[in-house]
Structure formats: C-alpha cells, structure tokens
Amino acid sequence: MKKVFISGIIPRVGIDMLNEEGYTVEEWSNSKPITEKELISKCQKAEAYLCIMSQVSENFLKQCSHLKVIATYSVGFNHIDIATATKLKIPIGNTPDVLSNATADLAFLLMINVSRKAFFNYRRILEGKWESSFSATRYLGQELEGKTLGIFGMGRIGLKMAEKCRNAYGMKILYHNRNKIINDEKELNASYVSFEELLLQSDVLSIHAPLNSENSGIFDKSAFNKMKPSAILINTARGSIVNEIDLITALENKQIWGAGLDVTDPEPIQLDNPLLQMENVAITPHIGSATAETRNAMAVLCAKNIIAGLKGEKLPGIVNPDVYK
C-alpha cells in the first residue's frame, strides 16, 4: 500500500480522495513546524509528499530521491529546490487558478482598509479612543473612484484584482509584466508600462508576482522615492519582494501614503515592528487563500497531483515539466 506524508493538516476532501485510491495518509498534527530531520525520516517511509510550506531543500531531496511526486499546498513554490527535484526526476505540483479569486479579494480588502484607515480606527474603538467630539479633519482617508491601479505581475491573481478595481471604482489599469498580455489588456483596457512608469503613475500599486531573483527586494528606497506621496502599496504575493526597512522609512517620511500587507518578511511579523502601529497600514497574517471554498479546492488539486504522480501520469499542476523529458 502506497503511503503519502503531509506536513500539516488539510481539508478532509483531499484525504478522502487519497484514501479512495487505496493510499495510506499520515498528517503532521504537531502544533510546531516539522524539522527537516523529522521530515526526512517521515518521507523516507513514503512514496509521495504533500508539502505545506516546509522548505524542500537539496539535502531533503537527495535523501528522499525515491519519492514519486511532491505536491505543494500553494501556488508559490520558491520554498522548493526545483532544479534539484527536476534533476532527480521528481515531479512537483502546485495549486494554480483555484486561489486567484480569494487572494484578489483580500488584496481588494486591504486596499479599501488602507484607503480609509479602517483597521487603525477599529483599534481606536477597542482602546477606548473614540472621541465624542466631531472633527472635520481627523483620521481622513482617501477615495478610490477613478484612481489608477498599477499591477506588478499580471497573472491570474493580478487579473482578478484589476477586474474588481475596474468594475467597482472605474479605475484605470496599468501593469508591468515580463510579457504583454494582449487579450486581457484589451478586455480590461489596461496599458503595459515600464516598472518606472508603474511606480510614477500608480495611485494603488498591487503586487502579484512570484518571488524570484529578479524581483527580490525590488520595492526598495529607490522605488518608493518614485511613487506618489498619495500612493497605496498592496502586497499579497511574497514578503521578500518588498524591502521592509525601506518601506517603514517611506511611510514614516510620507513618501507614500499607506500599505496593505498579507505577507511580511519575516513571517510571523515581529510584535515590535513599527508597521503594526501605523494608522495608514493594514496587515493580515498571510490569509490570501483562507476561504473554505478555496482551501477545499487546493486540497483537491493537491490530491490530484499526488494521484497522478503515483500512477506515473503527468501532474495537472506541474511546475517542472522538464522532468518528463
């Protein structure tokens, strides 16, 4: 009987699919993250590994090179050594598409919250600081109608965010990508611009790119210096795309107006981080895909990737197709 190890708990629908195929499933139920040593020990006794944000290093892959398939419970895969996995002929599967709408919803939520300082003002209520006297100039936000949205990384999630902003607020859409997306560009009446123009023109700049060596820390002091002082930065992609120290400085110096973050660097965010006290910042704990519908769909796609890999078939969410050459 083939065994699948999962480095966390996933929705039951995925487990049921694996059980129906006759596979034995073991989930890591400990509240503390699994160590690499423990992970290697578990996976050396399994044929497939379903990864929940654990690092899949070269060392792990070499010690578990017998694995028939690795599925990651995420769309991102920068925590996996893809080059080594491909060299060892281990197919890697991720979960594209299914979390696009939920993550775009959260980016939209953060944008609205930052624009009206909603998280900060809610905290004022909890702290007993709701002043009884009215002030026409206190805690002012800004409106979004007709503003310019810049998308950094116009993939599936970026497209969903652009659609929501255009439909809700009639926002003008700009984007910067490695490549132009002609069909979607026409449908959204979007314009492709350089990275510098994206910085200069965006009222809201939303990050939806995967983390790679080219964009790590790309939103730094130089980038913030080019943005509008009224600009809002949204990041639901990866924390390392933004230089957090430079972001703090830019917010403190009013180089940009505000920031909404579902990802930070590091995670979890440190409690003494100045971002947590700023009235023009909204932070959520990496919950972009955290809806019941999306997490169930992710579990289903992970199970499909595992099943295909154990049957020697091509994974529906294949990350490294060169493994089949």
HELIX and SHEET records of a PDB file:
HELIX    1   1 ARG A   12  GLU A   20  1                                   9    
HELIX    2   2 GLU A   36  CYS A   43  1                                   8    
HELIX    3   3 GLU A   58  GLN A   63  1                                   6    
HELIX    4   4 ILE A   82  LYS A   87  1                                   6    
HELIX    5   5 SER A  100  ARG A  116  1                                  17    
HELIX    6   6 ALA A  118  LEU A  126  1                                   9    
HELIX    7   7 ARG A  156  TYR A  169  1                                  14    
HELIX    8   8 ILE A  182  LEU A  188  1                                   7    
HELIX    9   9 PHE A  195  GLN A  201  1                                   7    
HELIX   10  10 LYS A  221  LYS A  226  1                                   6    
HELIX   11  11 GLY A  239  ILE A  241  5                                   3    
HELIX   12  12 GLU A  244  GLU A  252  1                                   9    
HELIX   13  13 PRO A  274  GLN A  277  5                                   4    
HELIX   14  14 ALA A  292  LEU A  310  1                                  19    
HELIX   15  15 PRO A  321  TYR A  324  5                                   4    
SHEET    1   A 5 THR A  24  GLU A  27  0                                        
SHEET    2   A 5 LYS A   3  ILE A   6  1                                        
SHEET    3   A 5 ALA A  48  CYS A  51  1                                        
SHEET    4   A 5 VAL A  69  THR A  72  1                                        
SHEET    5   A 5 ILE A  92  GLY A  93  1                                        
SHEET    1   B 7 SER A 191  TYR A 192  0                                        
SHEET    2   B 7 LYS A 172  HIS A 176  1                                        
SHEET    3   B 7 THR A 148  PHE A 152  1                                        
SHEET    4   B 7 VAL A 204  ILE A 207  1                                        
SHEET    5   B 7 ILE A 232  ASN A 235  1                                        
SHEET    6   B 7 GLY A 258  LEU A 261  1                                        
SHEET    7   B 7 VAL A 281  ILE A 283  1                                        
END                                                                             
